[in-house]
Amino acid sequence: MSGQTILIICGLILVNVLLWLVILPWYVNRINMRFQNKLINRHYDEVETMYRKMRGWRHDYHNHLQSLKAYLSLGQYEEAARYLEGLEEDLSTVDSVLKTGNIVADAILNSKLTLIQERQISVDATAVVPGDIPVSEIDLSVLIGNLLDNAMEACMQLPEKERFIRIYIDIVRRQLYISVTNSMAGRGEGGFRTRKRGNHGFGLVRIDSIVKKYGGYINRQTDEGVFATEVTLPLAEL
């Protein structure tokens, strides 16, 4: 084997080493950060939409009081009662639905719940998340956000009356337990995956990678018209 051939082989080996040890990790990390930034910006926009609605309701508060005073001064008590019922229903669409105890969880959950309600999806949500859990804010946001995005996407394949999402988050046996159950068209996760492309598919990968990062467990189950995901993350520091 000539010296030139040996140099070419050594050069190819060096290029492969650089590719696998330097360039590929850098490229994957760049894609990961781009995805996370896009996700965080979207969640920020969703929270801002919710707060904008709340500010709008407060801006109209004075006008609502004047209308109620007018009904009462005229003795129109039934009209005043109906007006109050309308205000209560309107307020329920902009008020923070959940207060978990964790600022990041509150932000992502309430922003997603606002979107769920706007999409006419029936929702039942219960969540308790301590503020000092050993899970990074970005990971928590990405995990919950993607689980709920997936649930919403599946629901939107169905007629309005068949859409539902159930959310349960709590600390169970020193673990963060997250359960998301939603209605879906047909049966099986495979059909769900085939509808997802680009960053959507990457979102599923991110869920799995976060669970693996914290030594957690993920369980996905399907039944006729129902898809459920359970995630547990050990919280040794609690």
C-alpha positions in Angstrom: 0.0 0.0 0.0 1.5 3.3 -1.1 2.0 6.3 1.2 -0.5 8.3 -0.8 -3.2 5.6 -0.3 -2.5 5.5 3.4 -2.9 9.3 3.6 -6.2 9.2 1.8 -7.5 6.5 4.2 -6.3 8.4 7.2 -8.0 11.5 5.8 -11.3 9.7 5.3 -11.1 8.3 8.8 -10.5 11.8 10.2 -13.4 13.2 8.2 -15.7 10.5 9.6 -14.5 11.2 13.2 -15.1 14.9 12.8 -18.6 14.2 11.3 -19.7 11.9 14.1 -18.1 13.6 17.0 -18.3 17.3 16.1 -20.4 18.2 13.1 -23.4 15.8 13.7 -23.9 16.7 17.4 -23.6 20.4 16.5 -26.2 20.0 13.7 -28.6 18.1 15.9 -28.2 20.6 18.7 -28.9 23.5 16.3 -32.1 21.8 15.1 -33.1 21.1 18.7 -32.6 24.7 19.8 -34.4 26.1 16.7 -37.3 23.8 17.5 -37.4 24.8 21.2 -37.2 28.5 20.4 -40.0 28.2 17.9 -42.1 26.3 20.5 -41.4 28.8 23.3 -42.3 31.7 21.0 -45.6 30.0 20.1 -46.4 29.4 23.7 -45.6 33.0 24.5 -48.0 34.1 21.8 -50.7 31.8 23.2 -50.3 33.2 26.7 -50.3 36.7 25.4 -53.6 36.0 23.6 -55.1 34.8 26.8 -53.9 37.9 28.7 -55.1 40.2 26.0 -58.6 38.7 26.4 -58.5 39.2 30.1 -57.4 42.9 29.7 -60.2 43.4 27.2 -62.8 42.0 29.7 -61.4 44.3 32.5 -61.6 47.2 30.1 -65.3 46.6 29.6 -65.9 46.1 33.4 -67.2 49.7 33.9 -69.7 49.3 31.0 -71.0 46.1 32.5 -71.6 47.7 35.9 -73.5 50.6 34.2 -75.7 48.1 32.4 -76.5 46.2 35.6 -77.3 49.4 37.5 -79.7 50.4 34.7 -81.6 47.1 34.9 -81.8 47.3 38.7 -82.9 50.9 38.7 -85.8 50.0 36.4 -86.7 47.0 38.5 -85.8 44.6 35.7 -84.3 41.9 37.9 -84.7 39.0 35.6 -82.9 40.9 32.8 -80.1 41.7 35.3 -79.9 38.0 36.3 -79.6 37.0 32.6 -76.9 39.6 32.1 -74.9 38.3 35.0 -75.2 34.8 33.7 -73.8 36.0 30.3 -70.9 37.8 32.0 -70.1 34.6 34.0 -70.0 32.5 30.9 -67.9 35.1 29.1 -65.4 35.4 32.0 -65.0 31.6 32.1 -63.5 31.8 28.6 -60.7 34.1 29.6 -60.0 33.3 33.3 -57.0 31.1 34.1 -58.4 27.6 34.2 -55.7 26.0 36.3 -53.4 27.2 39.1 -51.0 24.3 39.6 -48.4 25.9 41.9 -45.8 26.0 39.1 -45.5 29.2 37.1 -44.3 27.4 33.9 -46.9 24.7 34.1 -49.6 27.4 34.7 -48.5 29.3 31.6 -48.3 26.4 29.2 -51.5 24.7 30.5 -53.6 27.8 30.6 -52.5 28.8 27.1 -53.3 25.4 25.7 -56.6 25.2 27.5 -57.6 28.5 25.9 -56.8 27.0 22.5 -58.7 23.8 23.3 -61.8 25.8 24.2 -61.5 27.9 21.1 -61.5 24.7 19.1 -64.8 23.6 20.7 -63.1 20.6 22.5 -64.6 19.4 25.7 -61.9 19.4 28.4 -61.6 18.1 32.0 -58.3 19.2 33.6 -56.8 18.7 37.0 -53.1 19.6 37.7 -50.8 20.0 40.7 -47.2 20.8 40.0 -44.8 21.9 42.7 -42.7 25.0 41.9 -39.4 23.4 42.8 -39.4 20.1 40.8 -36.0 19.1 39.3 -37.2 19.4 35.7 -36.0 22.3 33.6 -38.6 24.9 32.5 -37.9 24.2 28.9 -38.3 20.5 29.2 -41.5 20.9 31.2 -42.9 23.3 28.6 -41.9 21.1 25.7 -43.3 18.0 27.3 -46.7 19.3 28.3 -47.0 21.5 25.2 -46.4 18.6 22.8 -48.7 16.2 24.6 -51.6 18.7 24.3 -50.8 19.7 20.8 -51.0 16.1 19.8 -54.3 15.7 21.6 -55.8 18.7 19.9 -54.7 17.6 16.5 -56.3 14.2 17.0 -59.5 15.8 18.2 -59.8 18.1 15.2 -60.2 15.0 13.0 -63.6 14.5 14.6 -67.0 16.2 14.6 -67.3 18.8 17.4 -69.6 16.7 19.6 -67.1 13.9 19.7 -64.0 15.9 20.8 -62.7 15.6 24.3 -59.4 15.9 26.2 -58.8 14.8 29.8 -55.7 16.1 31.6 -54.4 14.9 35.0 -51.1 15.9 36.5 -50.0 15.3 40.1 -47.1 14.0 42.2 -47.6 10.2 42.7 -45.1 8.2 44.7 -42.4 10.9 44.4 -42.9 11.0 40.6 -44.4 13.7 38.3 -47.4 11.9 36.8 -48.9 13.3 33.5 -51.9 11.7 31.9 -53.5 13.0 28.7 -56.5 11.2 27.1 -58.2 12.3 24.0 -60.7 11.2 21.4 -59.4 10.3 18.0 -60.6 9.0 14.7 -60.2 5.2 14.2 -57.9 3.1 16.2 -54.1 2.8 16.7 -51.2 5.2 17.0 -49.8 4.4 13.6 -52.6 6.4 11.8 -51.9 9.3 14.2 -48.2 9.3 13.3 -48.8 9.2 9.6 -50.6 12.5 9.7 -47.7 14.2 11.3 -44.8 15.7 9.4 -41.8 18.0 10.0 -41.7 19.6 13.4 -44.8 17.7 14.5 -43.0 14.4 14.2 -40.0 15.9 15.9 -42.3 16.8 18.7 -43.0 13.2 19.4 -39.3 12.5 19.4 -38.8 15.3 21.9 -41.4 13.8 24.3 -39.6 10.5 24.2 -36.1 12.1 24.7 -37.2 14.2 27.7 -38.7 11.1 29.4 -35.5 9.2 28.7 -33.4 12.2 30.0 -35.0 12.0 33.4 -35.1 8.2 33.6 -38.9 8.3 33.3 -41.5 6.0 31.8 -44.0 6.6 29.0 -47.0 4.5 28.1 -49.2 5.0 25.1 -52.5 3.1 24.7 -55.2 3.1 22.1 -58.8 1.9 22.1 -61.6 2.5 19.7 -61.8 6.2 19.4 -59.5 7.0 22.4 -55.8 7.6 22.7 -54.0 7.9 26.1 -50.5 8.9 27.1 -49.1 8.4 30.6 -45.7 9.9 31.6 -43.9 9.5 34.9 -40.7 11.4 35.8 -38.8 10.5 39.0 -38.4 13.4 41.3 -35.7 12.2 43.7 -35.0 15.7 45.0 -38.5 16.2 46.3 
